[in-house]
Amino acid sequence: MEGFKCPVPRTDALVSKRDAMERGVVAMGRGTSVGLDIGSSCVRAAEVGSYRGEPTLVRFGQVALPRGAVAEGEIHDRAAVVAAIKELWQASRFAERRVVVGFANPRLAIRPVEVPFYRSVAELRQALPYIVADQVPMDAAEAVLDFAALEEIRNSDGSRQLAGLLVAGVEATVSTYVECAQAAGLKPTCVDLSPFAALRACVPTQSLGLTTHPEAVIEIGADLTHIVIHENGMPRFVRILPLGGATITFGLVDELGLDLAQAEAVKREVDLVGGGPDDRQSRVVGRIATHLAEEIRGTLDYFAATSARGPVGRVLLSGGGSRLQGFAVVLGERLHVPVVTASPLSEVRRDRTGLSEAQLRYIDPLASVALGLAMGVAA
């Protein structure tokens, strides 16, 4: 299917139940759409339009957040997040205020389920709390639920079911993201899952239908790592790990007494394959990076053991943490599959962004979630 990125719909049900927002999303080709990624270290936004049917990056920006403002998918300092979003819109000159907000949290329940067939999405969503109440690890009354249908199943008796992914999140946590965007003067149209956004941005359209094994897209952020296993753009398994690049930074601070700036500099200098100027620093970085690699391997092993679809055949890395020197090599040695660094910006046109080639190279691994959120409007 031309322009196919990911068939999973935006998780509109994750928008706060208290705020019945208009769904006036601007379709690509008729305007632009903006994805807002509220991470642990930065808030980022990407504005995407269309040029001759191709997704086109129009604008990108990011603003740093103070430490602790957002941690493991929880917003702890609303004022700091709101101020950063306002600064981002002013500094990067975003004109569009309708946004798709990204969300990820280790407490999100994302699991494959089968549900009865419904002719409309509205009917399914209305019935969903009763169908899956015993399958989510939280009180359904305090959760927001959504279901991403992947395929229809015909049973031997002729009845129909839908197989897909159930998404369940704590409403109060999700609502905080929406409320911060609103307080900054934006108009959230929906909430989308950040792992789905990374998948959308990192998997080239032209490669869909060509892979013979499942593939993993791994987004390594500051303190969260998203793992999405897909087949030809269709997600089959999602896990969110409470680990990321900042885990290494804080490990250097705690174990070696470095300040944050020193720890960040050391993390960038150490090569997991070639070592670094200081053996103690290299050992700390190597040990924590190896722990992350082992957690990723455990996730992929679990998928292979519990799925009939076979093991993962390749891994795509994105996110700021993917820039850790030598990590792709270390991960590949443990997984025994090719590990490739994704290039989300190579999959879109860049139209007068105002960014130099050096700046575009720098933001390439950082832009996947914000970019994929904006691209999802066309899904």
C-alpha positions in Angstrom: 0.0 0.0 0.0 1.5 3.3 -1.1 2.7 5.5 1.8 2.2 2.7 4.3 4.2 3.2 7.5 2.3 1.5 10.3 -1.3 0.4 10.3 -1.8 1.0 14.0 -4.2 4.0 14.5 -3.4 6.9 16.8 -4.5 6.0 20.3 -7.2 8.7 20.5 -8.7 6.9 23.5 -5.7 7.9 25.5 -6.7 11.6 25.4 -8.2 12.6 28.8 -11.8 11.5 29.3 -12.4 14.9 30.9 -11.6 16.9 27.8 -13.6 16.0 24.7 -11.2 17.5 22.2 -11.9 18.2 18.6 -10.2 15.8 16.3 -9.4 18.5 13.7 -6.1 16.9 12.7 -4.6 18.5 9.6 -4.0 15.8 7.0 -0.7 15.8 5.2 -1.1 17.2 1.8 -3.5 19.9 3.1 -1.2 21.5 5.6 1.2 20.4 8.2 1.1 18.3 11.4 3.2 18.6 14.5 4.4 15.8 16.9 5.3 16.8 20.4 7.8 14.5 22.3 8.0 15.2 26.0 11.1 13.2 27.1 13.1 13.1 30.3 15.9 15.3 29.1 14.2 17.5 26.4 10.9 18.5 24.8 11.1 18.0 21.0 8.8 18.9 18.2 8.7 18.1 14.5 6.5 19.7 11.9 5.8 17.5 8.9 4.1 18.4 5.6 3.8 16.8 2.2 5.5 17.4 -1.1 4.2 15.4 -4.0 2.9 12.8 -1.6 6.2 12.4 0.3 6.5 13.3 4.0 8.5 16.4 4.4 10.2 17.8 7.5 9.4 21.5 7.7 10.7 22.3 11.2 12.3 20.7 14.2 13.3 22.0 17.6 14.2 20.9 21.1 14.6 22.5 24.5 16.3 21.0 27.5 14.4 20.1 30.6 15.8 20.4 34.2 16.8 17.2 35.8 13.8 15.4 37.4 11.1 17.4 35.6 10.1 14.2 33.8 11.3 10.8 35.0 10.4 7.4 33.6 7.4 8.7 31.8 6.0 10.7 34.7 5.8 14.5 34.7 6.9 15.7 38.2 7.4 19.5 37.4 4.5 20.7 35.3 5.7 24.3 35.4 9.1 23.4 34.0 7.5 21.3 31.2 5.0 24.0 30.2 7.8 26.7 30.2 10.0 24.4 28.0 7.2 23.9 25.5 6.5 27.6 25.3 10.2 28.3 24.7 10.3 25.6 22.1 7.4 27.1 20.1 8.9 30.6 20.3 12.5 29.7 19.6 11.8 27.3 16.7 8.9 29.5 15.3 6.3 26.8 15.2 3.0 28.4 13.9 0.8 25.3 14.1 -0.6 24.7 17.6 -2.5 21.5 17.0 -0.3 18.7 18.1 -0.1 15.0 18.5 1.4 14.2 21.9 3.7 11.2 22.5 3.5 9.1 25.6 5.5 6.2 27.0 5.7 4.8 30.5 6.9 1.5 32.0 3.5 1.1 33.6 1.8 1.0 30.2 0.3 -2.4 29.5 0.7 -3.3 25.8 -0.2 -6.9 25.0 -1.6 -9.0 22.2 -5.2 -9.9 22.7 -8.2 -11.2 20.7 -11.6 -9.5 21.0 -15.0 -10.1 19.4 -15.5 -8.5 16.0 -17.2 -5.1 16.0 -18.2 -3.2 12.8 -17.2 0.2 14.1 -14.3 1.5 16.2 -16.8 3.4 18.4 -18.7 0.2 19.4 -15.4 -1.6 20.1 -14.1 1.2 22.3 -17.4 1.4 24.2 -17.3 -2.4 25.0 -13.5 -2.6 25.6 -13.5 -2.0 29.4 -15.9 -5.0 29.8 -14.0 -7.2 27.4 -10.5 -6.8 28.8 -11.1 -5.8 32.4 -9.4 -8.9 33.7 -6.4 -8.5 31.3 -5.0 -5.2 32.5 -2.9 -4.8 35.7 -4.9 -1.7 36.9 -8.3 -0.7 37.8 -10.2 -0.3 34.5 -12.2 2.6 36.0 -8.9 4.6 36.4 -7.4 3.6 33.1 -7.7 4.7 29.5 -7.9 1.8 27.1 -7.4 1.4 23.3 -7.1 -1.4 20.9 -5.1 -1.5 17.7 -6.6 -4.0 15.4 -4.0 -5.9 13.3 -6.0 -8.6 11.6 -9.3 -10.4 11.5 -9.6 -14.0 12.5 -12.2 -16.5 11.2 -13.1 -19.2 13.6 -14.1 -22.7 12.6 -17.7 -22.0 13.5 -17.7 -18.9 11.2 -17.6 -16.3 13.9 -15.2 -13.4 13.6 -12.6 -12.0 16.0 -10.1 -9.2 15.9 -6.4 -9.8 16.9 -4.4 -6.8 17.9 -2.6 -5.0 20.7 -4.4 -3.8 23.8 -3.1 -0.6 25.3 -3.9 0.4 28.9 -2.5 3.4 30.7 -3.2 5.2 34.0 -5.5 8.1 33.1 -4.0 10.5 35.6 -0.5 10.1 34.1 -1.6 10.4 30.5 -3.8 13.4 31.3 -0.8 15.3 32.7 0.9 15.3 29.3 -2.2 16.6 27.6 -2.7 19.3 30.3 0.9 20.5 30.0 0.5 20.9 26.3 -2.8 22.8 26.8 -1.2 25.0 29.5 1.5 26.0 27.0 -1.2 27.2 24.5 -1.3 24.1 22.3 -4.3 22.1 21.2 -3.6 18.3 21.5 -5.7 16.4 19.0 -4.7 13.0 20.3 -2.2 11.0 22.2 0.0 8.5 20.4 2.3 5.9 21.7 6.0 6.9 21.4 7.1 3.3 20.5 4.7 3.3 17.6 5.9 6.7 16.5 9.6 5.5 16.5 8.5 2.5 14.4 6.8 4.7 11.9 9.8 7.0 11.5 12.5 4.3 11.4 11.2 1.7 9.1 11.6 2.7 5.4 8.5 2.3 3.4 10.4 0.7 0.6 11.6 -2.1 2.9 8.1 -3.2 3.9 7.1 -6.6 2.5 10.7 -7.6 1.9 11.8 -8.8 5.4 11.5 -12.5 6.1 11.9 -12.3 9.9 10.5 -10.0 12.6 12.6 -6.9 13.2 13.1 -4.9 16.4 13.1 -1.1 16.5 14.8 0.0 19.7 14.6 3.7 20.8 17.1 4.4 23.6 16.1 7.6 25.3 17.4 9.3 28.5 15.8 6.9 31.0 13.4 4.8 28.9 14.1 2.3 26.1 11.2 1.4 23.8 11.4 -2.0 22.1 8.9 -2.6 19.2 9.0 -5.9 17.3 7.3 -5.7 14.0 6.6 -7.6 10.8 6.6 -5.4 7.7 5.6 -2.4 9.7 2.9 -4.2 11.8 3.8 -4.2 15.5 3.6 -7.5 17.2 5.2 -6.9 20.6 6.1 -3.8 22.7 8.1 -3.4 25.9 9.3 -0.3 27.7 12.4 -0.6 29.8 13.2 1.9 32.6 16.8 2.2 31.4 18.5 4.6 29.0 21.5 6.8 28.3 21.0 8.8 31.5 21.4 5.5 33.5 25.0 5.6 32.4 25.4 9.3 33.2 24.1 8.9 36.8 26.1 5.7 37.3 29.3 7.8 36.6 28.1 10.5 39.0 27.3 8.0 41.8 30.3 5.7 41.4 33.0 8.1 40.5 31.8 11.4 42.0 31.7 13.3 38.7 29.3 16.1 38.2 26.6 15.8 35.5 28.6 17.7 32.8 31.7 15.7 33.4 29.7 12.4 33.3 28.1 13.4 30.0 31.5 14.2 28.5 33.0 10.9 29.7 30.0 8.9 28.3 30.6 10.5 24.9 34.3 9.7 25.0 34.2 6.1 26.0 34.2 3.5 23.2 32.7 0.2 24.3 34.9 -1.6 21.8 38.1 0.6 21.9 38.0 1.7 25.5 38.6 5.2 26.9 41.3 7.3 28.5 40.4 6.1 32.0 40.0 2.4 32.8 37.6 3.1 35.8 35.3 5.2 33.7 35.4 2.7 30.9 34.4 -0.1 33.3 31.5 1.8 34.7 30.2 2.7 31.2 30.8 -0.8 29.9 29.0 -2.5 32.8 25.9 -0.4 32.6 25.7 -0.6 28.8 26.1 -4.3 29.1 23.2 -4.5 31.5 21.0 -2.6 29.0 22.1 -5.0 26.2 21.3 -8.0 28.4 17.8 -6.5 29.2 17.2 -6.1 25.5 18.4 -9.6 24.7 16.1 -10.9 27.4 13.1 -9.1 25.8 13.9 -10.5 22.3 14.5 -14.0 23.7 11.1 -13.8 25.4 9.4 -12.9 22.2 11.1 -15.7 20.3 10.1 -18.2 23.0 6.4 -17.1 23.2 5.7 -16.2 19.6 5.2 -18.5 16.7 6.7 -15.9 14.4 10.3 -16.8 15.1 13.3 -14.9 16.3 14.2 -11.3 15.4 16.3 -11.1 12.3 17.6 -7.5 12.6 17.6 -4.6 15.0 17.3 -0.9 14.2 18.6 1.5 16.9 17.5 5.1 17.4 17.3 7.7 20.1 20.1 9.7 21.8 21.4 6.6 23.7 22.1 4.9 20.3 25.0 7.2 19.9 27.0 5.5 22.6 30.2 4.5 20.8 30.4 0.7 20.3 27.0 -0.1 21.7 25.7 -1.4 18.4 28.6 -3.8 18.2 28.2 -5.0 21.8 24.5 -5.5 21.3 25.0 -7.4 18.0 27.5 -9.7 19.7 24.9 -10.7 22.3 22.0 -11.0 19.9 23.9 -12.6 17.0 21.9 -10.5 14.5 22.7 -7.4 12.5 22.3 -4.2 14.6 22.0 -1.1 12.4 21.6 2.6 13.4 18.4 4.0 12.0 18.3 7.3 10.1 14.8 8.7 10.4 15.6 11.9 8.5 16.8 10.0 5.5 13.2 8.7 5.1 11.7 12.2 4.7 12.4 15.2 2.5 13.8 18.3 4.3 12.3 21.5 3.1 13.9 24.7 4.2 14.2 23.7 7.8 16.8 26.3 8.5 19.1 23.6 9.9 22.6 23.0 8.5 23.7 19.5 7.4 25.8 19.2 10.6 22.7 20.0 12.7 20.6 17.6 10.8 23.1 14.8 11.4 23.2 15.6 15.1 19.4 15.5 15.5 18.9 12.5 13.2 18.8 9.8 16.0 16.9 12.2 18.3 14.1 13.1 16.0 12.4 9.7 15.5 9.6 10.0 18.1 8.6 13.6 17.3 8.9 12.8 13.5 6.8 9.6 13.8 4.1 11.4 15.8 3.6 13.9 13.1 3.8 11.3 10.3 1.1 9.3 12.1 -1.5 11.9 11.2 -1.5 10.5 7.7 -1.8 6.9 8.9 
